[in-house]
Amino acid sequence: MTNNHVIDGATAVEVTVQSTGRSYTADVVGTNATKDVAVLQLQGASGLTPADLATGSAAVGDDVTAVGNANGTGSLSAATGTVSALDQTITTSSEGDTASETLHGLIEVDADVVSGDSGGAVENADGDVIGVTTAASSGTSEVAGYAIPIGSAMSIARQIVAGDDTAEITIGLPAFLGVSLSPDSDEATIEQVLSGTAAAKTDLAAGDTITAVDGTSIGSASDLSAAIAKHAPGDRVVIGYTDASGAAHTTTATLTAGPAD
């Protein structure tokens, strides 16, 4: 289990087990972007030791250790501190192309959590996991890290493993058409057809405007995203579009698996 934002945009994931140094290709079982949780399955892995999970609730003042890949060095590091607050709500700033998100019910710790620690465990004094690091403060003199309580994270993970595809949960990788849209247009006007994607195997080209997906009218980029999100990789969809001259056309695309989101 890790954070959704850790794998957001990834088309391939590799996981290294620090205790053995072995690396494994990982499949994305599913994600919940709203709660920032993702579940991965390692191919060919065996003999791994499960983490011990805390059964009780954390309390303000509890000693904690946040373990993670601090600053992306590839080596695990530990930051110690205490629980400073419970049931916190934060709005994250975007990292790269990752959109900001508002998260609720978080554990706040004063351990020196930094970029790269996301998805790592926050452990209590007994070494039991009480939370999953999801964010840290920046630009202030006071250090604060934030973790999803392990009970909440595991509840979401169990839904994902059970294949419970909901409005918040995506099982596997999402369907992908393979076009980037012009930011200068209010419509779903194609700026680029991405090589090797479903769209690249159709007649779609830069300058075309997508107007429908399987008969559903498309008037904007968000309409297109919502229409594609209703499908799974492998689905065939009929795309209605107008070319640069305004002539109407249709084409059929077989959606592929896209980047994690």
N, C-alpha and C positions, 0 to 999 in steps of 0.2 A: 504494500500500500504506500502511496505517495500523494503529493499534491497534484491536482489537475494542472496548475500553472507550470509545474516542473516539466511536463511532457507536452504542453500546449504547442501545437504547430509541428510536432515531430511526426515523421513518416516511418522512422525506424528507431527502436529503443534497445539499448544494451545496458545490462546491469552487471556490476562487478561486486562480488562478495569479498569484503575486505579480509575476513578471517582466512580465506583460502587463496585469494588472488584470482580466482576463476571468474571469467566473464560469460554471460549468457545472453542470447537474444531473447527479448521479452515481447510478448503479445499484449496489447492493450485489451483487457477484459471489458473495461467500461470506465466511464468518467461521470462525475457530477461537478460541472463547472460552477454552479451556484454555491455549493458547499466546499469547493476546492479539494475534492477527493478523487483519486484515481486508483484503480486496481490493475496490477500487471501480473502476468503469468510467465515464469521463466521456462524456456524450452530446455528439456533434458536435465533439469536440476533435481537433486535428491540429497538426502542427508542433511538438510539445513535445519538449524535450531530455531524454533519459533521464539519470539519475544515473550516475556512474561508481562501480562497486562494487569494493570491495577484494577481491583474490584470495587474499591471505595472511591468517594469523591475527593478531589484535591481541596486543600484548605489554604487560606491566606497564611503565609509564613512558612509553609512547607519547604524544605530544602529540595532543590531540583538540579538535574544536569541535562542540558540540551546537547544531543549528539548529532553531528551532521558533517556535510562536506563543505566546511566553512571556506568561503571565497573560491570554491570550485577547484581546490588543489588536487582532488582525487584521493585524499587521505582523510580518515575520520578524525574529528577533533571534538573536544568536550568543553562546554562552558557551564560553569556552576552559578547558582543564584538561589532565589526563593520565589515562591508564588506571591505576586504583589496585588493581584485582583482577579476576580472571577466574573463570568457572564459579561464579558466585554464585547462591544461592537466597534468595528473599525472599517474604514474604507481604504483599500490599498491604492497606492500609486501604480501606474502601469510600468511593467518591465518590458522594454522592447515593443513587440507587437501585442503583448498580452494586455487585455482590457482591464481597467480598474474594476474592483468588485467590493461589495459590502458584505462582511462576514459577521455573524452574531454568535453569542454564547461562548466566546473564547476565554481561555486561561491566559492571563498576563503574567510574565515572569521578568525578573530583572537580570537574568543571565545575558551575557554578551552574545546574543544571536545576531548573525550577519548573513549577507547574501550567500547562498549556497547551502545554508542549513535547512532550507525548505524541504519538507518531506521526512525530515529526521525525527527521531524519538525524543520526547521530553520525559525523563525518568525521575521517579521519586527516590528517597533515601534508600529504599530497599531494592532499587534497580528495576522496579516495575514501571511500565510505560503508562503515563497519565495523559499524554497528548501527542499530537503530531504538529511540529512547527510549521506555521503557514506564513508568517510575516514578522517583520521587525521594524521598529521606528528608525528614522534616519533624520539627520539634520538637527538633532536636539542633543542637549548635554546629558539627558537621562536615557539610559539604556532600557529598552523594553522589547521583549519578544512576545509573540502571540501563538498559541497552540490550539488546535481543535481538540476538545476533550476526546479521549480514546473511545469512550462509550458511543459518542455521536459518530465518530469516524468509522467505527466497526459496524454500526447499524447501517450506514450508507454502503460500506463494503459488502455486507451480506446481501443487500438488495441488488447490488451489481452482480455478484457471483450467482445469484438466483435468476439473473436475466430479466430483472424487473425494469423494463424500459418505460420510463415515465417522462413527464415534461422536463424534469431536471436531469434525468439519467440517460446517457447514451451508451448502449451496449456495443462493444467493439469500436472500430473506427467509423467515422461518419461517411455517408455517401458524398461523392465529390464529382462536380461537373468539370472543373478545370478551366475557368475563365477568371481573369481579373477585370474589374469594372472601372470605368472612367470616373474619377472623383469629381470631375467637372460637370457631370450629368445627373439630373434628378431621376433619370430612368435607368434601367439595367443595360447600359450601353457598354459593349465589350471594348476594353482597352487592349487586352492581350489574350490570346488562346495559349494555354500552357502546354508545352511539348509533352507528349507521352500520356496525355489525359484523355478522358472520354470525349471532351469537346474537340480535341485534335483529330479525332476520327470522324468528325462530322463536317458539314459545310460551314460551320460558324467561323467568323473572321472578325478581326478588329474593325470597329465601326458599326457592326451589327447591333441591334437593340433587341434583347429578349423580351417578348411580350406575353408568353404563356408557357406553362409547364403542365403537360397532360390536361390541357383545357382550362387550367386555373390562370386567371389573368395576372400578369406581372407588371407592376408599375414602378418598382424601385428595387434597389439592391437588397433591401431587407425582405421584400416579397420573394425574391429569388432564393435567398438563403433559407427562408422558412419553407418554401416549396421543396427544395432539395432535401432539407432536413427530415421531411416526412418519408423519405425513401431510404433504402439500404443499398450498400454496394452490390452490384450485379443487376439492379433493377433497370429496365429499359423505360425511358421516358421520351415523350414527344415534345420537342421544343419548338414553339412558335416564335418567329423573329422577323424583323424588318431589316433590310440591308440599308446601306448608306443612302441609296436613292429613294428609299421609302417603300420599295416593293416587299410584299409579304411572302414568307416561306415557312416551311416546317422541315424539321430533321429529327432523326431518332438517335439518342445517345444511350449507351450502356454505362451507368455510373460506376466509378471505381471507388476504392477506399481512399479517403483523403487524410490529411494531417489530423492528429488528435486536436480536439477543441474542448 
